[in-house]
């Protein structure tokens, strides 16, 4: 998703970014804020749960050829 957002910011400010510095600063701060809020809300869930692999462990098929998550 971040490459698409970066491209949209580039397209918006590619011609006259020096004139619109304040708008560029606000957009940059909003992007950084969304990044930080997403990180802050994601970590309390995923860190105690052990990440995606341990969270979906019960859904995985039991097979001798699969690598065990708990070695």
Biopython code that builds the backbone (N, CA, C, O; Angstrom):
import numpy as np
from Bio.PDB.StructureBuilder import StructureBuilder

atoms = [
    (1, "UNK", "N", (0.821, -1.193, 0.000)),
    (1, "UNK", "CA", (0.000, 0.000, 0.000)),
    (1, "UNK", "C", (0.865, 1.257, 0.000)),
    (1, "UNK", "O", (0.494, 2.271, -0.590)),
    (2, "UNK", "N", (2.018, 1.186, 0.663)),
    (2, "UNK", "CA", (2.864, 2.380, 0.760)),
    (2, "UNK", "C", (3.395, 2.868, -0.581)),
    (2, "UNK", "O", (3.490, 4.082, -0.765)),
    (3, "UNK", "N", (3.751, 1.992, -1.539)),
    (3, "UNK", "CA", (4.162, 2.516, -2.850)),
    (3, "UNK", "C", (3.044, 3.303, -3.545)),
    (3, "UNK", "O", (3.314, 4.308, -4.203)),
    (4, "UNK", "N", (1.808, 2.857, -3.405)),
    (4, "UNK", "CA", (0.693, 3.582, -4.010)),
    (4, "UNK", "C", (0.513, 4.954, -3.356)),
    (4, "UNK", "O", (0.272, 5.944, -4.048)),
    (5, "UNK", "N", (0.627, 5.014, -2.051)),
    (5, "UNK", "CA", (0.502, 6.294, -1.348)),
    (5, "UNK", "C", (1.646, 7.216, -1.740)),
    (5, "UNK", "O", (1.438, 8.407, -1.975)),
    (6, "UNK", "N", (2.857, 6.666, -1.810)),
    (6, "UNK", "CA", (4.003, 7.466, -2.237)),
    (6, "UNK", "C", (3.825, 8.009, -3.644)),
    (6, "UNK", "O", (4.164, 9.161, -3.917)),
    (7, "UNK", "N", (3.297, 7.188, -4.534)),
    (7, "UNK", "CA", (3.059, 7.643, -5.903)),
    (7, "UNK", "C", (2.010, 8.750, -5.939)),
    (7, "UNK", "O", (2.176, 9.731, -6.664)),
    (8, "UNK", "N", (0.940, 8.608, -5.171)),
    (8, "UNK", "CA", (-0.085, 9.650, -5.144)),
    (8, "UNK", "C", (0.464, 10.973, -4.613)),
    (8, "UNK", "O", (0.124, 12.035, -5.135)),
    (9, "UNK", "N", (1.301, 10.923, -3.592)),
    (9, "UNK", "CA", (1.922, 12.142, -3.074)),
    (9, "UNK", "C", (2.841, 12.735, -4.132)),
    (9, "UNK", "O", (2.861, 13.951, -4.320)),
    (10, "UNK", "N", (3.593, 11.901, -4.820)),
    (10, "UNK", "CA", (4.486, 12.377, -5.884)),
    (10, "UNK", "C", (3.694, 13.063, -6.991)),
    (10, "UNK", "O", (4.068, 14.148, -7.439)),
    (11, "UNK", "N", (2.609, 12.443, -7.435)),
    (11, "UNK", "CA", (1.795, 13.028, -8.507)),
    (11, "UNK", "C", (1.188, 14.347, -8.058)),
    (11, "UNK", "O", (1.111, 15.294, -8.841)),
    (12, "UNK", "N", (0.762, 14.416, -6.818)),
    (12, "UNK", "CA", (0.133, 15.632, -6.312)),
    (12, "UNK", "C", (1.117, 16.795, -6.223)),
    (12, "UNK", "O", (0.748, 17.934, -6.507)),
    (13, "UNK", "N", (2.363, 16.527, -5.835)),
    (13, "UNK", "CA", (3.307, 17.605, -5.543)),
    (13, "UNK", "C", (4.493, 17.665, -6.505)),
    (13, "UNK", "O", (5.454, 18.376, -6.210)),
    (14, "UNK", "N", (4.481, 16.973, -7.618)),
    (14, "UNK", "CA", (5.656, 16.929, -8.487)),
    (14, "UNK", "C", (5.957, 18.240, -9.189)),
    (14, "UNK", "O", (7.124, 18.521, -9.461)),
    (15, "UNK", "N", (4.967, 19.047, -9.491)),
    (15, "UNK", "CA", (5.214, 20.269, -10.255)),
    (15, "UNK", "C", (5.557, 21.474, -9.390)),
    (15, "UNK", "O", (6.558, 22.146, -9.640)),
    (16, "UNK", "N", (4.763, 21.751, -8.403)),
    (16, "UNK", "CA", (4.913, 22.997, -7.646)),
    (16, "UNK", "C", (5.030, 22.750, -6.145)),
    (16, "UNK", "O", (4.381, 23.437, -5.356)),
    (17, "UNK", "N", (5.849, 21.778, -5.738)),
    (17, "UNK", "CA", (5.932, 21.429, -4.326)),
    (17, "UNK", "C", (6.554, 22.535, -3.490)),
    (17, "UNK", "O", (6.263, 22.637, -2.298)),
    (18, "UNK", "N", (7.417, 23.379, -4.091)),
    (18, "UNK", "CA", (8.052, 24.465, -3.317)),
    (18, "UNK", "C", (7.031, 25.518, -2.904)),
    (18, "UNK", "O", (7.149, 26.113, -1.833)),
    (19, "UNK", "N", (6.035, 25.750, -3.746)),
    (19, "UNK", "CA", (5.002, 26.733, -3.435)),
    (19, "UNK", "C", (4.070, 26.184, -2.352)),
    (19, "UNK", "O", (3.555, 26.941, -1.530)),
    (20, "UNK", "N", (3.859, 24.879, -2.356)),
    (20, "UNK", "CA", (2.905, 24.240, -1.446)),
    (20, "UNK", "C", (3.620, 23.456, -0.350)),
    (20, "UNK", "O", (3.212, 22.345, -0.011)),
    (21, "UNK", "N", (4.670, 24.024, 0.196)),
    (21, "UNK", "CA", (5.449, 23.332, 1.236)),
    (21, "UNK", "C", (4.623, 22.989, 2.464)),
    (21, "UNK", "O", (4.772, 21.906, 3.028)),
    (22, "UNK", "N", (3.760, 23.894, 2.880)),
    (22, "UNK", "CA", (2.943, 23.647, 4.070)),
    (22, "UNK", "C", (2.015, 22.457, 3.845)),
    (22, "UNK", "O", (1.856, 21.623, 4.737)),
    (23, "UNK", "N", (1.400, 22.366, 2.663)),
    (23, "UNK", "CA", (0.542, 21.229, 2.356)),
    (23, "UNK", "C", (1.348, 19.936, 2.330)),
    (23, "UNK", "O", (0.882, 18.909, 2.823)),
    (24, "UNK", "N", (2.548, 19.973, 1.762)),
    (24, "UNK", "CA", (3.415, 18.796, 1.729)),
    (24, "UNK", "C", (3.801, 18.372, 3.140)),
    (24, "UNK", "O", (3.851, 17.178, 3.435)),
    (25, "UNK", "N", (4.071, 19.328, 4.006)),
    (25, "UNK", "CA", (4.397, 19.024, 5.396)),
    (25, "UNK", "C", (3.207, 18.374, 6.106)),
    (25, "UNK", "O", (3.386, 17.397, 6.834)),
    (26, "UNK", "N", (2.017, 18.894, 5.907)),
    (26, "UNK", "CA", (0.821, 18.334, 6.548)),
    (26, "UNK", "C", (0.563, 16.914, 6.048)),
    (26, "UNK", "O", (0.248, 16.025, 6.839)),
    (27, "UNK", "N", (0.694, 16.699, 4.739)),
    (27, "UNK", "CA", (0.489, 15.355, 4.190)),
    (27, "UNK", "C", (1.534, 14.396, 4.757)),
    (27, "UNK", "O", (1.202, 13.264, 5.109)),
    (28, "UNK", "N", (2.774, 14.828, 4.847)),
    (28, "UNK", "CA", (3.831, 13.975, 5.407)),
    (28, "UNK", "C", (3.563, 13.642, 6.867)),
    (28, "UNK", "O", (3.773, 12.505, 7.290)),
    (29, "UNK", "N", (3.103, 14.615, 7.639)),
    (29, "UNK", "CA", (2.787, 14.365, 9.046)),
    (29, "UNK", "C", (1.585, 13.431, 9.193)),
    (29, "UNK", "O", (1.562, 12.596, 10.097)),
    (30, "UNK", "N", (0.597, 13.560, 8.321)),
    (30, "UNK", "CA", (-0.547, 12.651, 8.364)),
    (30, "UNK", "C", (-0.138, 11.222, 8.037)),
    (30, "UNK", "O", (-0.592, 10.280, 8.686)),
    (31, "UNK", "N", (0.712, 11.059, 7.039)),
    (31, "UNK", "CA", (1.189, 9.720, 6.688)),
    (31, "UNK", "C", (1.979, 9.119, 7.839)),
    (31, "UNK", "O", (1.791, 7.951, 8.180)),
    (32, "UNK", "N", (2.861, 9.908, 8.437)),
    (32, "UNK", "CA", (3.636, 9.414, 9.581)),
    (32, "UNK", "C", (2.717, 9.078, 10.759)),
    (32, "UNK", "O", (2.953, 8.096, 11.462)),
    (33, "UNK", "N", (1.677, 9.879, 10.981)),
    (33, "UNK", "CA", (0.735, 9.614, 12.062)),
    (33, "UNK", "C", (-0.046, 8.331, 11.845)),
    (33, "UNK", "O", (-0.243, 7.553, 12.778)),
    (34, "UNK", "N", (-0.491, 8.111, 10.618)),
    (34, "UNK", "CA", (-1.218, 6.875, 10.307)),
    (34, "UNK", "C", (-0.299, 5.673, 10.490)),
    (34, "UNK", "O", (-0.730, 4.639, 11.001)),
    (35, "UNK", "N", (0.948, 5.794, 10.083)),
    (35, "UNK", "CA", (1.928, 4.716, 10.247)),
    (35, "UNK", "C", (2.101, 4.389, 11.736)),
    (35, "UNK", "O", (2.075, 3.220, 12.120)),
    (36, "UNK", "N", (2.274, 5.408, 12.564)),
    (36, "UNK", "CA", (2.499, 5.202, 13.998)),
    (36, "UNK", "C", (1.258, 4.637, 14.689)),
    (36, "UNK", "O", (1.373, 3.753, 15.537)),
    (37, "UNK", "N", (0.088, 5.134, 14.339)),
    (37, "UNK", "CA", (-1.147, 4.615, 14.945)),
    (37, "UNK", "C", (-1.347, 3.154, 14.560)),
    (37, "UNK", "O", (-1.728, 2.335, 15.397)),
    (38, "UNK", "N", (-1.089, 2.823, 13.293)),
    (38, "UNK", "CA", (-1.200, 1.432, 12.855)),
    (38, "UNK", "C", (-0.236, 0.532, 13.596)),
    (38, "UNK", "O", (-0.589, -0.584, 13.976)),
    (39, "UNK", "N", (0.979, 1.009, 13.802)),
    (39, "UNK", "CA", (1.968, 0.227, 14.537)),
    (39, "UNK", "C", (1.568, 0.070, 16.001)),
    (39, "UNK", "O", (1.712, -1.009, 16.576)),
    (40, "UNK", "N", (1.073, 1.133, 16.593)),
    (40, "UNK", "CA", (0.688, 1.079, 18.008)),
    (40, "UNK", "C", (-0.499, 0.158, 18.235)),
    (40, "UNK", "O", (-0.571, -0.505, 19.270)),
    (41, "UNK", "N", (-1.434, 0.101, 17.291)),
    (41, "UNK", "CA", (-2.607, -0.748, 17.460)),
    (41, "UNK", "C", (-2.353, -2.194, 17.044)),
    (41, "UNK", "O", (-3.051, -3.101, 17.497)),
    (42, "UNK", "N", (-1.368, -2.413, 16.191)),
    (42, "UNK", "CA", (-1.058, -3.763, 15.736)),
    (42, "UNK", "C", (-0.225, -4.518, 16.776)),
    (42, "UNK", "O", (-0.470, -5.702, 17.008)),
    (43, "UNK", "N", (0.723, -3.879, 17.388)),
    (43, "UNK", "CA", (1.641, -4.562, 18.307)),
    (43, "UNK", "C", (0.977, -5.194, 19.534)),
    (43, "UNK", "O", (1.358, -6.307, 19.897)),
    (44, "UNK", "N", (0.012, -4.554, 20.189)),
    (44, "UNK", "CA", (-0.594, -5.229, 21.355)),
    (44, "UNK", "C", (-1.303, -6.536, 21.009)),
    (44, "UNK", "O", (-1.440, -7.402, 21.873)),
    (45, "UNK", "N", (-1.750, -6.697, 19.785)),
    (45, "UNK", "CA", (-2.408, -7.947, 19.413)),
    (45, "UNK", "C", (-1.397, -8.986, 18.937)),
    (45, "UNK", "O", (-1.398, -10.115, 19.427)),
    (46, "UNK", "N", (-0.543, -8.624, 18.001)),
    (46, "UNK", "CA", (0.307, -9.614, 17.353)),
    (46, "UNK", "C", (1.485, -10.058, 18.202)),
    (46, "UNK", "O", (1.885, -11.219, 18.112)),
    (47, "UNK", "N", (2.050, -9.198, 19.012)),
    (47, "UNK", "CA", (3.207, -9.610, 19.818)),
    (47, "UNK", "C", (2.805, -10.651, 20.869)),
    (47, "UNK", "O", (3.483, -11.674, 20.958)),
    (48, "UNK", "N", (1.738, -10.460, 21.678)),
    (48, "UNK", "CA", (1.370, -11.514, 22.634)),
    (48, "UNK", "C", (0.888, -12.799, 21.964)),
    (48, "UNK", "O", (1.089, -13.886, 22.506)),
    (49, "UNK", "N", (0.259, -12.693, 20.803)),
    (49, "UNK", "CA", (-0.257, -13.865, 20.110)),
    (49, "UNK", "C", (0.836, -14.638, 19.382)),
    (49, "UNK", "O", (0.624, -15.797, 19.024)),
    (50, "UNK", "N", (1.981, -14.039, 19.158)),
    (50, "UNK", "CA", (3.086, -14.736, 18.508)),
    (50, "UNK", "C", (3.124, -14.606, 17.003)),
    (50, "UNK", "O", (3.856, -15.343, 16.343)),
    (51, "UNK", "N", (2.373, -13.708, 16.453)),
    (51, "UNK", "CA", (2.416, -13.494, 15.017)),
    (51, "UNK", "C", (1.413, -14.346, 14.261)),
    (51, "UNK", "O", (0.615, -15.074, 14.852)),
    (52, "UNK", "N", (1.473, -14.241, 12.966)),
    (52, "UNK", "CA", (0.495, -14.884, 12.099)),
    (52, "UNK", "C", (0.596, -16.403, 12.157)),
    (52, "UNK", "O", (-0.430, -17.076, 12.253)),
    (53, "UNK", "N", (1.794, -16.956, 12.100)),
    (53, "UNK", "CA", (1.937, -18.412, 12.045)),
    (53, "UNK", "C", (1.370, -19.099, 13.280)),
    (53, "UNK", "O", (0.698, -20.125, 13.167)),
    (54, "UNK", "N", (1.630, -18.551, 14.434)),
    (54, "UNK", "CA", (1.080, -19.169, 15.644)),
    (54, "UNK", "C", (-0.420, -18.922, 15.772)),
    (54, "UNK", "O", (-1.136, -19.720, 16.377)),
    (55, "UNK", "N", (-0.889, -17.819, 15.203)),
    (55, "UNK", "CA", (-2.307, -17.510, 15.278)),
    (55, "UNK", "C", (-3.133, -18.457, 14.407)),
    (55, "UNK", "O", (-4.249, -18.817, 14.781)),
    (56, "UNK", "N", (-2.603, -18.866, 13.251)),
    (56, "UNK", "CA", (-3.344, -19.760, 12.359)),
    (56, "UNK", "C", (-2.909, -21.211, 12.510)),
    (56, "UNK", "O", (-3.293, -22.055, 11.700)),
    (57, "UNK", "N", (-2.136, -21.508, 13.507)),
    (57, "UNK", "CA", (-1.616, -22.867, 13.705)),
    (57, "UNK", "C", (-2.741, -23.909, 13.777)),
    (57, "UNK", "O", (-2.590, -25.011, 13.249)),
    (58, "UNK", "N", (-3.831, -23.585, 14.401)),
    (58, "UNK", "CA", (-4.944, -24.515, 14.513)),
    (58, "UNK", "C", (-5.634, -24.802, 13.192)),
    (58, "UNK", "O", (-6.320, -25.816, 13.069)),
    (59, "UNK", "N", (-5.474, -23.957, 12.226)),
    (59, "UNK", "CA", (-6.108, -24.125, 10.920)),
    (59, "UNK", "C", (-5.247, -24.940, 9.967)),
    (59, "UNK", "O", (-5.729, -25.401, 8.933)),
    (60, "UNK", "N", (-3.978, -25.119, 10.308)),
    (60, "UNK", "CA", (-3.063, -25.820, 9.409)),
    (60, "UNK", "C", (-3.315, -27.324, 9.427)),
    (60, "UNK", "O", (-3.754, -27.875, 10.436)),
    (61, "UNK", "N", (-3.040, -27.966, 8.332)),
    (61, "UNK", "CA", (-3.191, -29.414, 8.207)),
    (61, "UNK", "C", (-2.030, -30.111, 8.897)),
    (61, "UNK", "O", (-0.877, -29.706, 8.747)),
    (62, "UNK", "N", (-2.331, -31.151, 9.649)),
    (62, "UNK", "CA", (-1.287, -31.940, 10.296)),
    (62, "UNK", "C", (-0.705, -32.908, 9.273)),
    (62, "UNK", "O", (-1.419, -33.742, 8.717)),
    (63, "UNK", "N", (0.596, -32.788, 9.033)),
    (63, "UNK", "CA", (1.249, -33.651, 8.047)),
    (63, "UNK", "C", (2.713, -33.809, 8.437)),
    (63, "UNK", "O", (3.317, -32.860, 8.935)),
    (64, "UNK", "N", (3.298, -34.992, 8.221)),
    (64, "UNK", "CA", (4.714, -35.171, 8.563)),
    (64, "UNK", "C", (5.668, -34.383, 7.667)),
    (64, "UNK", "O", (6.832, -34.201, 8.023)),
    (65, "UNK", "N", (5.200, -33.917, 6.523)),
    (65, "UNK", "CA", (6.105, -33.162, 5.635)),
    (65, "UNK", "C", (6.124, -31.672, 5.949)),
    (65, "UNK", "O", (6.973, -30.950, 5.428)),
    (66, "UNK", "N", (5.213, -31.196, 6.785)),
    (66, "UNK", "CA", (5.198, -29.783, 7.157)),
    (66, "UNK", "C", (6.238, -29.517, 8.237)),
    (66, "UNK", "O", (6.488, -30.371, 9.088)),
    (67, "UNK", "N", (6.837, -28.346, 8.202)),
    (67, "UNK", "CA", (7.799, -27.949, 9.224)),
    (67, "UNK", "C", (7.024, -27.556, 10.470)),
    (67, "UNK", "O", (6.045, -26.816, 10.384)),
    (68, "UNK", "N", (7.447, -28.036, 11.608)),
    (68, "UNK", "CA", (6.771, -27.761, 12.861)),
    (68, "UNK", "C", (7.041, -26.326, 13.292)),
    (68, "UNK", "O", (8.144, -25.813, 13.106)),
    (69, "UNK", "N", (6.021, -25.674, 13.873)),
    (69, "UNK", "CA", (6.193, -24.316, 14.371)),
    (69, "UNK", "C", (6.897, -24.308, 15.731)),
    (69, "UNK", "O", (7.564, -23.334, 16.082)),
    (70, "UNK", "N", (6.751, -25.379, 16.484)),
    (70, "UNK", "CA", (7.384, -25.483, 17.796)),
    (70, "UNK", "C", (8.485, -26.547, 17.733)),
    (70, "UNK", "O", (8.224, -27.738, 17.901)),
    (71, "UNK", "N", (9.705, -26.102, 17.490)),
    (71, "UNK", "CA", (10.797, -27.070, 17.346)),
    (71, "UNK", "C", (11.506, -27.310, 18.642)),
    (71, "UNK", "O", (12.450, -28.098, 18.692)),
]
sb = StructureBuilder()
sb.init_structure("model")
sb.init_model(0)
sb.init_chain("A")
sb.init_seg("    ")
for serial, (resi, resn, name, xyz) in enumerate(atoms, 1):
    if name == "N":
        sb.init_residue(resn, " ", resi, " ")
    sb.init_atom(name, np.array(xyz, "f"), 0.0, 1.0, " ", f" {name:<3s}", serial, name[0])
structure = sb.get_structure()
